[in-house]
Amino acid sequence: MDLKSGYPYFLLKNGLNQNYESLKNNCSTSVVILGGGISGALMAYALIKNGIECIVIDKRPIGFGSTSASTSLLQYEIDTPLHQLSKQIGHQEASQAYTLCSNAIDMLKEIAEEIGFVDFKYCSSLYFSHTKSKNNFLRNEFESRRDAGFDVRYLNEEEILKEFGFHSKEAIFSGKAAKTDAYLFTHFLHKYNRDRGAKIYESTNIKNIRHNKTGIEVTTDKGYVITAQKIIYATGYEAVKQVDRSIVKLKSTYACVSERLDTIPDALKQTIFWNTDDPYLYFREDDQRIIIGGRDENYYDPEKRDKLLHKKTERLKQDFVKLFPGIEFKIQFSWAGTFGSTKDGLPYIGAYDKKPNSYFALGFGGNGITFSALAADMITRHIKGERDCIPKMFSFDR
Ligand SMILES: Cc1cc2nc3c(=O)[nH]c(=O)nc-3n(C[C@H](O)[C@H](O)[C@H](O)COP(=O)(O)OP(=O)(O)OC[C@H]3O[C@@H](n4cnc5c(N)ncnc54)[C@H](O)[C@@H]3O)c2cc1C
């Protein structure tokens, strides 16, 4: 599957970082993790921390899947707004999903600290609307979040202008969010895990997986066999090949980054921004640059997607410049990626009946990274024998 194209900024910023061997022998382990992106890296971290041996396998260089294309905003806000998710799955579950995502941000911070990864910053987030939203959409969302205990403020036009320096009709300010570099985080995690016994192999394509009642047998395209008790699919959007039902709608998305700027207003540095449009526009600062993303198309067709790259990123730039005419935004790098959304904005985490001895860690949607952190924690607890640690709302049979 073609997961990205163009010049993903964090991949350029960090380069290959570390190399890993490909698998060149038969071996056995307790858990084999398929996929070495941020989900696989967090999964291995959680297993190793709990004394469970594991092998991570990736057919690409480490981190070269969606993780290298990520703009790495960390939010507790799921793609489906809380008040709408409450209508879909019930208020208690919806609030629980939001709270779990909020906790996942702290979990990621703790992990970053433990492994010595410094590129993680708490910040705030601003969810804004250019026009007065229909049916009091933003007001309702604000009230739902406030009632669920989140640190939020409702801002009017004047307050947005005063605090953030741009014109917009209304917004929800959220005190909790973070920004990171998912690609580098992934490399730091793998290094940390490898130093503690995890085995990591890249450029190793898995061609066949046999799910037996007693375990798993995984065969690479070179014919090497890994036997394990369990397999965890941390295969990102490529999981559509492994699950024989429709769980995610694949899309194309675009992002670009500016040249480095001499000055960026503090409010822009300390906050991540996204709006109520569909598809939504989002932006954040990194290292004196502005990263903008959005302008999604509702299809998976890499050729068609890539033809639009220039036009789409020019539009993203115009979207930003309309808000901040005083900032000289010159596009330096731009890229496109595959993206996906689920029917309720929630991830798929846990077992899939048709594949015995397997787990799936599929953090789909705009919150992919926080979902990956939840998946790693929940699946590890389940492997250790804890029951009811994966909420039904994340399961395949929800
Ligand atoms: C442009 C863009 C911007 C984004 N911005 C954000 C954001 O701001 N915040 C956020 O939370 N999320 C964001 N996301 C989503 C986020 O990047 C993903 O949720 C996350 O990277 C998924 O990580 P992963 O490890 O699950 O998947 P991947 O990084 O895709 O890793 C899966 C790995 O599995 C491997 N694999 C698959 N099949 C096989 C096989 N048969 N054999 C061996 N290996 C295999 C692949 O090679 C791949 O490397 C964004 C995505 C895009 C495209």
PDBQT file of the ligand as one rigid body, heavy atoms in Angstrom, charges set to zero:
ROOT
HETATM    1  C1  LIG A 401      -0.319  13.450   6.898  1.00  0.00    +0.000 C 
HETATM    2  C2  LIG A 401      -0.703  12.773   8.179  1.00  0.00    +0.000 A 
HETATM    3  C3  LIG A 401      -0.796  13.521   9.338  1.00  0.00    +0.000 A 
HETATM    4  C4  LIG A 401      -1.123  12.894  10.547  1.00  0.00    +0.000 A 
HETATM    5  N1  LIG A 401      -1.156  13.660  11.681  1.00  0.00    +0.000 NA
HETATM    6  C5  LIG A 401      -1.461  13.073  12.862  1.00  0.00    +0.000 A 
HETATM    7  C6  LIG A 401      -1.465  13.842  14.050  1.00  0.00    +0.000 A 
HETATM    8  O1  LIG A 401      -1.214  15.050  14.033  1.00  0.00    +0.000 OA
HETATM    9  N2  LIG A 401      -1.738  13.210  15.225  1.00  0.00    +0.000 N 
HETATM   10  C7  LIG A 401      -2.030  11.861  15.277  1.00  0.00    +0.000 A 
HETATM   11  O2  LIG A 401      -2.280  11.342  16.375  1.00  0.00    +0.000 OA
HETATM   12  N3  LIG A 401      -2.035  11.125  14.162  1.00  0.00    +0.000 NA
HETATM   13  C8  LIG A 401      -1.751  11.683  12.960  1.00  0.00    +0.000 A 
HETATM   14  N4  LIG A 401      -1.728  10.930  11.837  1.00  0.00    +0.000 N 
HETATM   15  C9  LIG A 401      -2.003   9.503  11.955  1.00  0.00    +0.000 C 
HETATM   16  C10 LIG A 401      -0.783   8.794  12.511  1.00  0.00    +0.000 C 
HETATM   17  O3  LIG A 401       0.332   9.136  11.737  1.00  0.00    +0.000 OA
HETATM   18  C11 LIG A 401      -1.030   7.304  12.479  1.00  0.00    +0.000 C 
HETATM   19  O4  LIG A 401      -2.142   7.001  13.284  1.00  0.00    +0.000 OA
HETATM   20  C12 LIG A 401       0.163   6.542  13.041  1.00  0.00    +0.000 C 
HETATM   21  O5  LIG A 401       1.363   6.932  12.447  1.00  0.00    +0.000 OA
HETATM   22  C13 LIG A 401      -0.070   5.076  12.809  1.00  0.00    +0.000 C 
HETATM   23  O6  LIG A 401       1.046   4.389  13.283  1.00  0.00    +0.000 OA
HETATM   24  P1  LIG A 401       1.132   2.850  13.076  1.00  0.00    +0.000 P 
HETATM   25  O7  LIG A 401       2.392   2.408  13.712  1.00  0.00    +0.000 OA
HETATM   26  O8  LIG A 401      -0.143   2.230  13.528  1.00  0.00    +0.000 OA
HETATM   27  O9  LIG A 401       1.156   2.661  11.498  1.00  0.00    +0.000 OA
HETATM   28  P2  LIG A 401       2.447   2.792  10.466  1.00  0.00    +0.000 P 
HETATM   29  O10 LIG A 401       3.318   3.878  10.905  1.00  0.00    +0.000 OA
HETATM   30  O11 LIG A 401       1.867   2.810   9.135  1.00  0.00    +0.000 OA
HETATM   31  O12 LIG A 401       3.185   1.432  10.783  1.00  0.00    +0.000 OA
HETATM   32  C14 LIG A 401       2.674   0.185  10.364  1.00  0.00    +0.000 C 
HETATM   33  C15 LIG A 401       3.844  -0.615   9.830  1.00  0.00    +0.000 C 
HETATM   34  O13 LIG A 401       3.402  -1.947   9.531  1.00  0.00    +0.000 OA
HETATM   35  C16 LIG A 401       4.218  -2.424   8.511  1.00  0.00    +0.000 C 
HETATM   36  N5  LIG A 401       3.592  -3.597   7.861  1.00  0.00    +0.000 N 
HETATM   37  C17 LIG A 401       2.338  -3.668   7.362  1.00  0.00    +0.000 A 
HETATM   38  N6  LIG A 401       2.127  -4.891   6.828  1.00  0.00    +0.000 NA
HETATM   39  C18 LIG A 401       3.274  -5.601   6.988  1.00  0.00    +0.000 A 
HETATM   40  C19 LIG A 401       3.711  -6.925   6.632  1.00  0.00    +0.000 A 
HETATM   41  N7  LIG A 401       2.922  -7.801   5.974  1.00  0.00    +0.000 N 
HETATM   42  N8  LIG A 401       4.965  -7.308   6.937  1.00  0.00    +0.000 NA
HETATM   43  C20 LIG A 401       5.801  -6.473   7.601  1.00  0.00    +0.000 A 
HETATM   44  N9  LIG A 401       5.441  -5.205   7.973  1.00  0.00    +0.000 NA
HETATM   45  C21 LIG A 401       4.216  -4.781   7.671  1.00  0.00    +0.000 A 
HETATM   46  C22 LIG A 401       4.356  -1.233   7.573  1.00  0.00    +0.000 C 
HETATM   47  O14 LIG A 401       5.513  -1.344   6.773  1.00  0.00    +0.000 OA
HETATM   48  C23 LIG A 401       4.382  -0.050   8.514  1.00  0.00    +0.000 C 
HETATM   49  O15 LIG A 401       5.673   0.478   8.719  1.00  0.00    +0.000 OA
HETATM   50  C24 LIG A 401      -1.403  11.500  10.594  1.00  0.00    +0.000 A 
HETATM   51  C25 LIG A 401      -1.297  10.743   9.425  1.00  0.00    +0.000 A 
HETATM   52  C26 LIG A 401      -0.952  11.367   8.221  1.00  0.00    +0.000 A 
HETATM   53  C27 LIG A 401      -0.828  10.519   6.989  1.00  0.00    +0.000 C 
ENDROOT
TORSDOF 0
